[in-house]
Amino acid sequence: MGRKASLKKKLTYPVETETITYKRKKTKGVRQAIFSQFTPEIVHHELQGEDCTCPDCHGQLKEIGSAVQRQELVFIPAQLKRIDHVQHAYKCQACSQKNLSDKIIKAPVPKAPLAHSLGSASIIAHTIHQKFNLKVPNYRQEEDWHKLGLPISRKEIANWDIKSSQYYFEPIYDLLHEKLLEQPILHADETSYKVLENDSQLTFYWTFLSGKHEKKGITLYHHDKRRSGLVVEKFLGDYAGYVHCDMWSAYRQLNKAQLVGCWAHVRRKFFEATPKKTDKTSLGAKGLAYCDRLFALENDWADLSSEERLHKRETELAPLMDEFFDWCRNQAVLPGSKLSTALEYSLNYEATFRTVLSDGNLVLSNNMAERAMKTLVMGRKNWLFSQSFEGAKSTAVILSLLETAKRHGLDSEKYMTYLLEHLPNEETLAKKEVLEAYLPWAEPIQNNCK
């Protein structure tokens, strides 16, 4: 019996298992598609002289064909090119003889953006691209320009930004500001910034931008000493549309605008109130789950029309919000705790968080403004501060043009170059019809700056 039992144990059969392996499908032709964008320079590798003889019989080798063995892309460092603009003069013989004085006509020569400066349109545009797009501070640019043979200082680069902004970019900025106030939906945010001229006290950058669905999207930055409601009132004036924002008191001083609360801020507060090691039954986790359900629904409706999205919000999002706010009201938690803060924040501004139910073009979060402000914050980490208020203002103006250009699919460096080449040659920048042709969505800009 003992032996039979042991045999039975040994004669157990393994359960048949099926191993399934997955192999990622490689995208074909990606490398070749990249190479096909560039015009090839052919380098031939041939056998010549003694190398073109057979190593065995020493007879002459005859070529039978060739093939591309490998391809590579070669980096060509930036270089400077000198251009001399030669103006030709012409004399009218007939008028000169008739009037007994020379009648001279000269061919027009395009004006430089800054007279008697080493900064051409392309050089100034590239310094702007380096600083504001790539976040390279002026002192590091100074080193690179010296290597190229252009001995300019960081102070000169900063001065180019200020003068270009004052002469050419501010009129464009002012027109964009005017058009922004005509749009029905805005986003707003603010952050601190150091200006040395202000005795090391913090100043502030503000951003105001068009809604997600606006065809003529605009992103503007504004610099001010203050973080008060006076800044918002002055910049937005009697604006009566929707403004996505956080619950900073400055925005609540807008009398005519309808504020749209940011649900990402609500979610963040419940996230902070949820301990890392906790189960889904904790109050913080439940509040977080409500927010996640709201965002999940919105994500499902991303491709709907504004009318369809509004209907979905009325039938599905509104009841879920009712449930969430009722749940918030029924909680009893320790005053002063993070959870108490999250609940109070939600209930204190309940009406503002419900504004999103009013229009299908509104969104649940103010992430657009926060992303726009992140562009400035990333730059601030590298260039740290501005020396003067003039410099801080030019930063706001230049960033506004760059970010608005990107919203319209432009190469922002090409756009800056185009402005600096053409605006100096306009008779006046005081006329709106002149400036209209230089806005990022204008046909000439779309045709030349992509």
C-alpha positions as CSV (number, residue, x, y, z in Angstrom):
1,M,0.0,0.0,0.0
2,G,2.8,2.4,0.9
3,R,4.5,1.7,-2.4
4,K,1.3,2.2,-4.4
5,A,0.6,5.4,-2.7
6,S,4.1,6.7,-3.4
7,L,3.7,5.7,-7.1
8,K,0.4,7.6,-7.3
9,K,2.2,10.7,-5.9
10,K,4.9,10.3,-8.5
11,L,2.5,9.8,-11.4
12,T,0.8,13.2,-11.1
13,Y,0.5,14.8,-14.5
14,P,1.4,18.4,-15.1
15,V,-1.4,20.7,-16.3
16,E,-0.9,21.7,-19.9
17,T,-0.1,25.4,-20.2
18,E,0.0,27.6,-23.2
19,T,2.7,30.2,-23.4
20,I,1.7,33.3,-25.4
21,T,4.4,35.6,-26.5
22,Y,3.9,39.0,-28.0
23,K,6.2,40.7,-30.5
24,R,5.9,44.4,-31.0
25,K,5.2,45.3,-34.5
26,K,8.0,47.5,-35.8
27,T,7.0,50.6,-37.7
28,K,8.4,50.1,-41.2
29,G,10.3,52.7,-43.0
30,V,10.6,55.3,-40.2
31,R,14.4,55.6,-40.6
32,Q,14.1,55.8,-44.4
33,A,11.3,58.4,-44.1
34,I,13.7,60.6,-42.0
35,F,16.5,60.3,-44.5
36,S,14.2,61.0,-47.5
37,Q,13.7,64.6,-46.2
38,F,17.3,65.5,-47.0
39,T,19.0,65.9,-50.3
40,P,21.9,63.4,-50.4
41,E,25.5,64.3,-50.9
42,I,27.1,61.2,-52.6
43,V,30.5,60.0,-51.4
44,H,32.0,57.3,-53.6
45,H,34.4,54.7,-52.1
46,E,36.5,53.2,-55.0
47,L,39.6,51.1,-55.4
48,Q,42.3,52.9,-57.2
49,G,45.9,52.2,-58.3
50,E,47.5,49.1,-56.8
51,D,44.3,48.5,-54.7
52,C,42.4,47.8,-57.9
53,T,44.3,44.6,-58.6
54,C,43.5,41.0,-57.7
55,P,45.3,39.9,-54.5
56,D,45.7,36.3,-56.0
57,C,46.7,36.8,-59.7
58,H,47.5,40.5,-59.6
59,G,45.3,41.1,-62.6
60,Q,43.4,44.4,-63.1
61,L,40.0,44.5,-61.4
62,K,36.9,45.6,-63.5
63,E,34.1,47.4,-61.8
64,I,30.8,45.6,-62.0
65,G,28.5,47.9,-60.0
66,S,27.9,49.9,-56.9
67,A,25.4,50.2,-54.0
68,V,24.6,52.5,-51.2
69,Q,26.2,50.7,-48.2
70,R,25.1,53.1,-45.4
71,Q,23.5,56.5,-44.9
72,E,24.2,59.1,-42.2
73,L,23.1,62.6,-41.2
74,V,26.0,65.1,-40.6
75,F,25.6,68.1,-38.3
76,I,26.7,71.4,-39.8
77,P,27.4,74.0,-37.1
78,A,25.8,77.4,-37.4
79,Q,27.7,80.0,-39.3
80,L,27.5,83.8,-40.0
81,K,27.3,85.2,-43.4
82,R,28.1,88.9,-44.3
83,I,25.7,90.6,-46.6
84,D,26.5,94.1,-48.1
85,H,23.4,96.0,-49.2
86,V,24.6,98.1,-52.2
87,Q,22.3,100.9,-53.2
88,H,22.3,101.8,-56.8
89,A,21.7,105.4,-57.9
90,Y,20.2,106.6,-61.2
91,K,20.1,109.9,-63.0
92,C,17.4,111.2,-65.2
93,Q,19.3,112.9,-68.1
94,A,16.2,114.7,-69.5
95,C,15.1,116.2,-66.2
96,S,18.6,117.1,-65.2
97,Q,19.1,119.1,-68.5
98,K,15.7,120.7,-68.3
99,N,16.0,121.8,-64.6
100,L,19.7,122.5,-64.8
101,S,20.2,120.3,-61.7
102,D,20.7,116.5,-61.3
103,K,17.6,114.4,-60.9
104,I,18.8,111.4,-58.8
105,I,16.7,108.4,-57.9
106,K,18.0,105.7,-55.7
107,A,16.8,102.1,-55.3
108,P,15.1,101.4,-52.0
109,V,17.1,99.5,-49.4
110,P,15.3,97.5,-46.6
111,K,15.8,99.0,-43.2
112,A,17.5,97.2,-40.4
113,P,15.4,96.5,-37.3
114,L,17.9,98.4,-35.1
115,A,20.0,101.1,-36.7
116,H,23.8,100.9,-36.3
117,S,23.5,97.5,-34.5
118,L,25.2,94.2,-35.1
119,G,21.7,92.6,-34.6
120,S,20.1,91.8,-37.9
121,A,16.6,90.4,-38.1
122,S,17.8,86.8,-38.2
123,I,20.3,87.3,-35.4
124,I,17.9,89.0,-33.0
125,A,15.2,86.3,-33.8
126,H,17.7,83.6,-33.1
127,T,18.7,85.1,-29.7
128,I,15.0,85.2,-28.9
129,H,14.5,81.6,-29.9
130,Q,17.5,80.5,-27.8
131,K,16.3,82.4,-24.7
132,F,12.5,81.9,-24.8
133,N,12.1,78.6,-26.6
134,L,15.3,76.8,-25.5
135,K,15.7,78.6,-22.2
136,V,19.3,79.5,-22.9
137,P,20.2,82.5,-20.7
138,N,22.0,85.5,-22.3
139,Y,25.4,84.8,-20.7
140,R,25.6,81.3,-22.3
141,Q,24.5,82.8,-25.7
142,E,27.3,85.3,-25.4
143,E,29.8,82.5,-25.3
144,D,28.4,80.8,-28.4
145,W,28.3,84.1,-30.4
146,H,31.9,84.8,-29.5
147,K,32.9,81.3,-30.9
148,L,31.1,82.3,-34.2
149,G,33.1,85.5,-34.4
150,L,30.5,87.9,-33.2
151,P,31.7,89.7,-30.0
152,I,28.3,90.7,-28.5
153,S,27.6,90.9,-24.8
154,R,24.7,89.6,-22.8
155,K,23.8,93.2,-22.1
156,E,23.5,93.9,-25.9
157,I,21.2,90.8,-26.3
158,A,19.0,92.0,-23.5
159,N,18.8,95.5,-25.1
160,W,17.8,93.9,-28.4
161,D,14.9,92.2,-26.7
162,I,13.8,95.5,-25.1
163,K,14.1,97.7,-28.2
164,S,12.6,95.1,-30.6
165,S,9.7,94.8,-28.2
166,Q,9.1,98.5,-27.8
167,Y,9.5,99.3,-31.5
168,Y,7.8,96.4,-33.2
169,F,6.2,93.7,-31.0
170,E,4.2,95.9,-28.6
171,P,1.8,97.2,-31.3
172,I,1.1,93.5,-32.3
173,Y,0.7,92.6,-28.6
174,D,-1.8,95.5,-28.1
175,L,-3.9,94.4,-31.0
176,L,-3.9,90.8,-29.8
177,H,-5.0,92.1,-26.4
178,E,-7.9,93.9,-28.0
179,K,-8.9,90.7,-29.9
180,L,-8.6,88.5,-26.8
181,L,-11.2,90.6,-25.0
182,E,-13.7,89.9,-27.8
183,Q,-13.5,86.2,-27.2
184,P,-16.2,84.4,-25.1
185,I,-13.9,82.1,-23.0
186,L,-10.6,82.9,-21.3
187,H,-8.1,81.2,-18.9
188,A,-6.0,83.0,-16.4
189,D,-3.2,82.3,-14.0
190,E,-0.3,84.1,-12.3
191,T,3.2,83.4,-10.8
192,S,5.9,85.3,-8.9
193,Y,9.0,86.7,-10.6
194,K,12.1,88.6,-9.4
195,V,13.1,92.0,-10.8
196,L,16.3,93.4,-9.4
197,E,15.2,97.0,-10.0
198,N,12.4,96.3,-7.5
199,D,14.8,96.0,-4.5
200,S,14.6,92.2,-4.6
201,Q,10.8,92.2,-3.9
202,L,8.8,89.8,-5.9
203,T,6.7,91.0,-8.9
204,F,4.2,88.9,-10.8
205,Y,3.6,87.5,-14.3
206,W,0.0,86.9,-15.4
207,T,-1.2,84.9,-18.3
208,F,-4.6,85.4,-20.1
209,L,-5.4,83.1,-23.0
210,S,-8.2,82.0,-25.3
211,G,-10.4,79.0,-24.7
212,K,-9.5,75.5,-26.1
213,H,-12.0,75.7,-29.0
214,E,-11.2,79.3,-30.2
215,K,-10.1,79.4,-33.8
216,K,-8.0,82.5,-33.4
217,G,-6.3,81.3,-30.2
218,I,-4.3,83.9,-28.3
219,T,-1.9,83.5,-25.4
220,L,-0.8,86.7,-23.6
221,Y,1.5,87.4,-20.7
222,H,1.5,90.5,-18.6
223,H,4.0,91.7,-16.0
224,D,3.0,93.8,-12.9
225,K,4.3,94.7,-9.5
226,R,1.1,93.5,-7.9
227,R,-0.9,90.3,-7.5
228,S,-4.1,92.1,-6.7
229,G,-7.5,92.3,-8.3
230,L,-6.6,95.7,-9.7
231,V,-4.3,94.0,-12.2
232,V,-7.1,91.7,-13.5
233,E,-9.6,94.6,-13.6
234,K,-7.2,96.8,-15.6
235,F,-6.2,94.0,-18.0
236,L,-9.7,92.6,-18.6
237,G,-11.7,95.8,-18.1
238,D,-15.4,95.2,-18.5
239,Y,-15.0,91.7,-19.9
240,A,-18.3,89.8,-19.5
241,G,-17.4,86.3,-20.8
242,Y,-16.2,83.2,-18.9
243,V,-12.9,83.1,-17.1
244,H,-11.3,79.8,-16.1
245,C,-9.2,80.4,-13.0
246,D,-8.3,79.3,-9.5
247,M,-10.0,80.8,-6.5
248,W,-7.5,83.5,-5.9
249,S,-9.4,86.6,-4.6
250,A,-8.1,88.8,-7.5
251,Y,-10.3,87.1,-10.0
252,R,-13.4,87.3,-7.8
253,Q,-13.2,91.1,-8.2
254,L,-14.4,90.8,-11.8
255,N,-17.9,92.1,-11.7
256,K,-19.2,91.1,-15.1
257,A,-17.3,88.0,-15.9
258,Q,-18.5,84.5,-15.0
259,L,-15.8,82.5,-13.2
260,V,-15.2,78.9,-14.1
261,G,-13.7,76.9,-11.2
262,C,-10.9,74.5,-11.8
263,W,-11.7,70.9,-10.9
264,A,-8.1,69.9,-11.1
265,H,-7.5,72.1,-8.0
266,V,-10.4,70.3,-6.2
267,R,-8.8,66.9,-7.1
268,R,-5.4,68.1,-6.0
269,K,-6.7,69.0,-2.5
270,F,-8.3,65.6,-2.1
271,F,-5.1,63.9,-3.3
272,E,-3.1,65.8,-0.7
273,A,-5.7,64.8,1.9
274,T,-5.3,61.1,1.0
275,P,-2.5,59.2,2.8
276,K,-0.2,57.3,0.6
277,K,-0.9,54.0,2.3
278,T,-4.7,54.0,2.5
279,D,-7.6,52.0,1.0
280,K,-10.3,53.3,-1.3
281,T,-12.8,53.6,1.6
282,S,-11.0,56.6,3.2
283,L,-12.8,59.9,2.8
284,G,-9.9,61.4,0.9
285,A,-9.9,58.5,-1.6
286,K,-13.7,58.8,-2.0
287,G,-13.4,62.6,-2.8
288,L,-10.6,61.8,-5.3
289,A,-12.7,59.1,-6.9
290,Y,-15.6,61.5,-7.5
291,C,-13.2,63.9,-9.3
292,D,-11.7,61.1,-11.4
293,R,-15.2,60.1,-12.5
294,L,-15.9,63.6,-13.6
295,F,-12.7,63.8,-15.7
296,A,-13.4,60.3,-17.1
297,L,-16.8,61.4,-18.4
298,E,-15.3,64.6,-19.9
299,N,-12.6,62.5,-21.6
300,D,-15.3,60.3,-23.2
301,W,-17.0,63.4,-24.6
302,A,-13.9,65.0,-26.0
303,D,-14.9,64.5,-29.7
304,L,-18.5,65.6,-29.3
305,S,-19.8,68.9,-30.5
306,S,-20.3,71.6,-27.9
307,E,-24.1,71.1,-28.1
308,E,-23.8,67.3,-27.6
309,R,-21.3,67.8,-24.8
310,L,-23.6,70.3,-23.0
311,H,-26.5,67.8,-23.2
312,K,-24.2,65.1,-21.7
313,R,-23.2,67.4,-18.9
314,E,-26.8,68.2,-18.1
315,T,-27.9,64.6,-18.0
316,E,-24.8,62.9,-16.5
317,L,-22.3,65.3,-15.1
318,A,-24.8,67.5,-13.2
319,P,-26.2,64.5,-11.2
320,L,-22.7,63.4,-10.4
321,M,-21.8,66.9,-9.1
322,D,-25.0,66.9,-7.0
323,E,-23.9,63.6,-5.5
324,F,-20.4,64.9,-4.8
325,F,-21.5,68.1,-3.1
326,D,-24.1,66.3,-1.0
327,W,-21.4,63.9,0.1
328,C,-19.2,66.8,1.0
329,R,-21.9,68.4,3.1
330,N,-22.5,65.2,5.0
331,Q,-18.9,64.7,6.2
332,A,-17.8,65.6,9.7
333,V,-14.0,65.9,9.9
334,L,-11.4,67.4,12.2
335,P,-11.2,71.2,11.6
336,G,-7.8,72.3,10.1
337,S,-7.0,69.0,8.6
338,K,-6.2,68.6,4.9
339,L,-9.4,66.8,4.4
340,S,-11.3,69.6,6.1
341,T,-9.6,72.1,3.7
342,A,-10.6,70.0,0.7
343,L,-14.2,69.8,1.8
344,E,-14.4,73.5,2.6
345,Y,-12.8,74.5,-0.6
346,S,-15.3,72.5,-2.6
347,L,-18.3,73.8,-0.8
348,N,-17.2,77.4,-0.5
349,Y,-16.9,77.7,-4.3
350,E,-19.6,75.2,-5.3
351,A,-21.4,77.7,-7.6
352,T,-18.1,78.5,-9.4
353,F,-17.3,74.8,-9.9
354,R,-20.8,74.3,-11.4
355,T,-20.3,77.0,-14.0
356,V,-18.9,74.4,-16.4
357,L,-22.4,73.1,-16.8
358,S,-23.4,76.3,-18.5
359,D,-21.6,76.0,-21.8
360,G,-20.4,73.0,-23.9
361,N,-17.2,74.9,-24.8
362,L,-16.0,75.3,-21.2
363,V,-13.6,72.7,-19.7
364,L,-13.3,71.1,-16.3
365,S,-9.8,72.4,-15.5
366,N,-7.6,75.4,-15.9
367,N,-4.7,73.3,-17.1
368,M,-4.3,75.4,-20.3
369,A,-3.3,78.4,-18.2
370,E,-1.1,76.4,-16.0
371,R,0.8,74.9,-19.0
372,A,1.2,78.4,-20.5
373,M,2.6,79.6,-17.2
374,K,4.9,76.6,-17.0
375,T,6.6,77.9,-20.2
376,L,7.6,81.0,-18.2
377,V,8.5,79.1,-15.1
378,M,10.9,76.9,-17.0
379,G,12.6,79.9,-18.4
380,R,12.8,81.5,-14.9
381,K,14.7,78.5,-13.6
382,N,17.4,79.3,-16.2
383,W,17.6,83.1,-16.4
384,L,16.5,83.6,-12.8
385,F,15.4,87.2,-12.9
386,S,15.1,90.4,-15.0
387,Q,17.4,93.4,-14.3
388,S,14.7,96.0,-15.0
389,F,11.0,96.4,-15.4
390,E,11.6,97.2,-19.1
391,G,13.2,93.8,-19.5
392,A,10.4,92.0,-17.6
393,K,7.8,93.7,-19.8
394,S,9.7,92.7,-23.0
395,T,9.8,89.1,-21.8
396,A,6.0,89.2,-21.4
397,V,5.5,90.7,-24.9
398,I,7.9,88.4,-26.7
399,L,6.6,85.2,-25.0
400,S,3.1,86.3,-26.0
401,L,4.0,86.5,-29.6
402,L,5.9,83.2,-29.5
403,E,3.2,81.2,-27.8
404,T,0.4,82.6,-29.9
405,A,2.4,81.8,-33.0
406,K,2.8,78.2,-31.9
407,R,-1.0,77.9,-31.4
408,H,-1.3,78.6,-35.1
409,G,1.3,76.1,-36.3
410,L,4.0,78.6,-37.0
411,D,7.8,78.2,-36.7
412,S,8.1,80.9,-34.0
413,E,11.7,81.8,-34.9
414,K,10.6,82.3,-38.6
415,Y,7.8,84.5,-37.3
416,M,10.1,86.7,-35.3
417,T,12.5,87.0,-38.3
418,Y,9.6,87.9,-40.6
419,L,8.3,90.6,-38.2
420,L,11.8,92.1,-37.7
421,E,12.4,92.1,-41.5
422,H,9.1,93.7,-42.5
423,L,7.8,95.9,-39.7
424,P,10.8,98.3,-39.9
425,N,9.8,99.0,-43.5
426,E,6.1,99.9,-42.8
427,E,5.4,103.6,-42.9
428,T,3.4,103.4,-39.7
429,L,2.4,100.8,-37.1
430,A,-0.4,103.0,-35.7
431,K,-2.9,101.7,-38.2
432,K,-4.8,98.5,-37.3
433,E,-5.1,97.5,-40.9
434,V,-1.3,97.4,-41.2
435,L,-0.9,95.3,-38.1
436,E,-3.7,92.8,-39.1
437,A,-1.4,91.5,-41.8
438,Y,1.2,90.5,-39.1
439,L,-1.1,88.5,-36.8
440,P,-0.3,84.8,-36.6
441,W,-3.4,83.7,-38.5
442,A,-3.0,86.2,-41.3
443,E,-2.5,84.7,-44.7
444,P,1.0,86.2,-45.4
445,I,2.2,84.9,-42.1
446,Q,0.8,81.4,-42.6
447,N,2.4,81.3,-46.1
448,N,5.8,82.4,-44.9
449,C,6.4,81.3,-41.3
450,K,5.8,77.6,-41.2
